Amino acid sequence: MDKYKSISREKQDITQVSPLLAAVAEVKSSKSPSGYRLLNAVEKEDNSTITLVNILQRLGYRSIFDIAEVSKQRFIKRHNESLSGHAEVIFDKAVSAANQLVQSYRQRQLRDYDGALLTKASHQARYSSYSNNDVNDKEKLPDYSSLFPEPWDSFCQPNAIESLDSPVNYLLDLYKFVQQIELDGSNNAVGLEQRRADIPDLLLNSDNLYKEITAISIVNDVLSKSAREYIDQTGQAEKPVNQVLGETRFPFTLPYSLPSQQINKGLAEQETELGTIIQQVNQQFPWHILTEKRDQALLAYTQLSKEQMTLLTEKSPFSQNFLSREQLINSYFSTSTTEVLPERDVAKHAYIIHADENVTGPTLLSDNVDKAYDEIVVTCENKAKETIKVKLRGENVLTYNRIKARMAPFDNSSPFSRQLKLTYVESDNSDIGILDNGPFFGEMTVYAAIPRENINNSSVNIEGINFLTMTYRFAIAKQGTAQSELLPEAEQFFQDNYGVSADESVKLKEILSFGQQTGSKVTDLEHLFNSGDFRPLVSPNVVFSNPIFDSGQTSEHFPAPYHYGGIYINAGQLDALSIVRTDTGREIDAVSDFRYDRMNRFIRLQRWLALPYHQLDLLVISAIKAESNNTDLAISNNTLRSLGLFRHLSTQYKVLPEAFAGWIYKITPFAISNNIPFFDQLFNQSKLFDQPLILDGKEFNYTENQGDGAKTVKQLCAGLAISLSTFQVIAPIVESALKLSSGKLVRNLDVVSRLYRLVTIPRLFGFSAEDGLILADILIDKSEYLANIPALGEKDDILSIIAQMEVLTSWLTKTKLTPIKLSLLLGKTQLPVVPTSGMLTFYKGISEGLTDNVCLQESDFNRQEINNIDWWTVLSGENGVFDKENGLIKDIPLIWGKTDEESLRKVIEDIVTNTSPDDNQINIVVQIILQAKTAQESLLSSAIAGEYGVSRDIVPLQLRWLGSSVYSVLKMVLDNTPEKVEDIKTEFLDLTYSLLVYTQLINALSIGNNLLLLRLTNPKWLGLNIDETTEIALSLDEIFLLNRYKDLLENAKQNEDKVQEYFTFANSEILPKTEEDDNNYKCAQLLAEILDWSPDEIYLACDKGGLERKRAMTLSQIDWIRRLQQFSVKTHLSVEPLLGAAALDVNSDFEAFQSIGEAVMAALKAQGDDENV
């Protein structure tokens, strides 16, 4: 009865008993009900009454008001037995006494007020006189308010805590009411104090009562406290609650990574993604990001935490098939492997093993070999590392259905269901013994393979092409060994992932039990197993190569879940998981520990990505099949990379799962019930043709203007939404990739999928199929790349190419460059240049302009002031400044920060250092040569500017840029002036083409003299690794950086002079450490003025970013800082968390993610976005 001791009793310590309580506790003994014994009552001497006050005290009642607080029904229910049946009498007496006491108190208060008023009125009557003529005296007459004044001192404000109708009083009464209810509950009930341990300690003050807080914050606090108490008992007290939640796998709402959610949700509110930050904050962005970094960005796009990725990709604790010695003795038959691949004829296939140091057996195929079985030897090992060699007999078993052709002879040419048979024969293993030290465990991988075509005609040792992987785990033990010993890994797996023991896992077969443990509805499970309203269907317009389904030699329905929708959970094999009805209810059929593991991964992944099961299966399997060596259909890092890129493209461009699957593998001809297959959505939805496009596997001529081939081309063009001219561009590329006959393609999914990739991937970014060929050529020198079979895992696989194409097309759109123009600039595309009359006129005009007034003459040095030196001879030598044969001024070295005059003077001084002319003579000579140089440059610049539409001032630098010079061009013209069009040499054609290309770039990027001089004198300041040995050619890096320079000037807060002054200062010589540090910060201040950003942030970026001298010395480094600035403005994150976010990868620890997550939330909160914090 201790639990009934009043909750409110704890508020005060009353040791004495109220006299009124003692009074109500006295009851007449004659009224004791006959069914109760008065063991605890104290009888008075006259035996007429008894007192129960001691019992009431033990029950926690000290006053009649304690009894009145409880309802009559509750009081009787709780204490009638303890009070010997007198509970009702005592309660009535207590309530009566309490009411009388309250009434008496109220009357006394009223009498006190009346007495005070009467005294006041008597005093006024005695000492005051009334005059009817005095108006003010009339106001002193008694009225109601003066006779019955309100006791204002006893009142409180309506919103005060102590107000009788305040929220806190309601809350307090509600709290007491809940406590009263809990007192009547069972001892196993979880009370409010246990569920909300914070409430009893909550102070009833204004802060707690009127401060607005979200319900989710209360829930988080309460759950965190409860979780903390639980975690402390599990030996993980050193770990934060959120870290443990991120590592725990059951229930299925876990693992839950709060930092990952904070990062992804917070960045989504700022319309960006972690993968984008990782990519663009990289200093090698955009063209030279390392493969590891690009993969890191793709994995970040999945928005999955480290533990979630681990759960998906870790090695399964189970093999596909677990076999004990008893099962092998009775002979094991695999499921049929003939029905697995509908798109390939596998009627003639067999089984080979993956041989290693622990397994030996047949690794090559054989045909028509008279051999009953093959021997397979598997080395098995026990816990003590002791080994035995187990010999198994392997057989290739065909199942021939003779029901429809009972008398027909057996024909091996038709497709039949084919199974692997494994048998353990005691006589083959007589040397093993009695297995007292067992169980012994061994593993084996078996491949279903078809013969490789065009190898040889031998009947033995035929190389095979694997199309299916079957894994086996053997447990060899004596009979009667417990299942827990044969499968020791099962206990930990089921506890961690399903919350049940291995023995209890048998209940998971029941649909209700499985749904309860996974948190799945029955409709969800029907979707998972492709049953009910979610059965797979296939397009009637696609013909498949595997004839097994039309031969009557299989009982399998086509399509089955292992063909579409449930490939992953079934590992692409028979028998498919399904829901069946039994006497005990609905159960999962064909389930195994291996499939429980697959369902565990797949159900979680479906919830994390929020995709329907069939679309998720399509994505996962397409990525897996795009890998060359993933025949066991396991989720790998490449699978996650694919999911990451899909999620990014889905967010940014609304890409459908079926479309993405078509890019990385093939267009699917399947769907689920009541849906149209994606192939038909593309090519057979509109009623443009009298017959649908049917993929019958036959060749057609795509160059025909009429007939079947022409019709197929029109249907393909309509489905791909392209013109016939575009099709004629991409069709030969597909033909070449497949090595088909000239002008021929095949009507099958492979061809259609290749065409689909070529058209729709560039279209995603707003470009045509022709543009896509150019973009692929620019990126990886393979214009036909998208027509090839995707192979994930290569250095430049299709995932990387799509990601790079997104960046490239985005930049092209901003710069208003077209792919073909960029290709021309890069020399990827060459236009033919032929001699023309205009070209002849152009070069002859230059030649005619080279008169004596333009070319330097010996007579120009016949001046009295300089006659003491033969300047004509001295300055026209091999290293001279002009050519005395033609009077052309040679190239003067370009030096940053020096004028042509200063550079020329330095050259002349070096030449005449032994003759020691005076300064005045040198000045005169310099002016003579400069005058000629100016005249020659003016002649050529005017001609080129007029012909090509470029500024005259930039022509000399432009010629240097394209690998020539004013001197080289003029000398070429003088030496080879053409008289006829036919006389125009190749050198003139090459110069003409180069001028066209470089002029296009100068005009497109608005390149000025200052930038071009910087490019020619200090290319490293731009971030270009160019020296004298580098081939003269435009690169993608150079064009990108020149464009970024233009963008910098357009957005800088300082003019170009300030920008170039910064480059000069930042690239000054290295000084002692103290001065160097000061200059590093000075650089940050100068750059901050240009970029309008904090110098501290810039300095921190240079320091944390690992720049060589802790300053931005090149344009590429400044551009990197600008990207940091843009993300900082966009996300409201400072440099340090931005760089920290860019460094996150799958190996980062919890603290790293937590730090970035908190920073993202703090940035949101700083913007006033409390809703998402």
Secondary structure, 3 states (H helix, E strand, C coil): CHHHCCCHHHHCCCCCCCHHHHHHCEEEHHHCCCCCCCCCCEECCCCCEEECHHHHHHCCCCCHHHHHCCCHHHHHHHHCCCCCCCHHHHHHHHHHHHHHHHHHHHHHHHHHHHHHHHHHHHHHHHHCCCCCCCHHHHCCCCCHHHHCCCCHHHCCCCCCCCCCCCHHHHHHHHHHHHHHHHHCCCCCCCCHHHHCCCCCCCCCCHHHHHCCCCHHHHHHHHHHHHHHHHHHCCCCCCCCHHHHHHHCCCCCCCCCCHHHHHHHHHHHHCCCCHHHHHHHCCCCCCCCCCHHHHHHHHHHHCCCCHHHHHHHHCCCCCCCEEEEHHHHHCCEECCCCCCCCCCCCCCCCEEEECCECCEECCCCECCCCCCCCEEEEEEEECCCCCEEEEEEEEEEEEECCCCCCCCCCCCCCCCCEEEEEEEECHHHHCCCCCCCCCCEEEEEEEEEEEECCCCCCCCCCECEEEEEEEEEEEEECCCCCCHHHHCCHHHHHHHHHHCCCCCHHHHHHEHHHHHHHHCCCHHHHHHHCCCHHHCEEECCCECCCCHHHHCCCCCCCCCCCCCCCCCCCCCCCCCCCEEEEECCEEEEECCCHHHHHHHHHHHHHHHHHCCCHHHHHHHHHHHHHCECCCCCCCCCHHHHHHHHHHHHHHHHHCCCHHHHHHHHCCCCCEEECCCCCHHHHHHCCCCCCCCCCCECCCEEECCCCCCHHHHHHHHHHHHHCCCHHHHHHHHHHHHHHHCCCCCEEECCHHHHHHHHHHHHHHHHCCCCHHHHHHHHHHHHCCCCHHHCCCCECCCCCHHHHHHHHHHHHHHHHHHCCCHHHHHHHHCCCCCCCCCCHHHHHHHHHHHHHCCCCCCCCHHHHCCHHHCCCCHHHHCCCCCCCEECCCCEECCCCCCCCCCHHHHHHHHHHHHCCCCCCCHHHHHHHHHHHHHHHHHHHHHHHHHHHHHHCCCHHHHHHHHHHCCCCHHHHHHHHHHCCCCCHHHCCHHHHHHHHHHHHHHHHHHHHCCCHHHHHHHHHCHHHHCCCCCCCCCCCCCHHHHHHHHHHHHHHHHCCCCHHHHHHHHHHHCCCCCCHHHHHHHHHHHHHHHHHHHCCCHHHHHHHHHHCCCCCCCCCCHHHHHHHHHHHHHHHHHCCCHHHHHHHHCCCCCCCHHHHHHHHHHHHHHHHHCCCHHHC
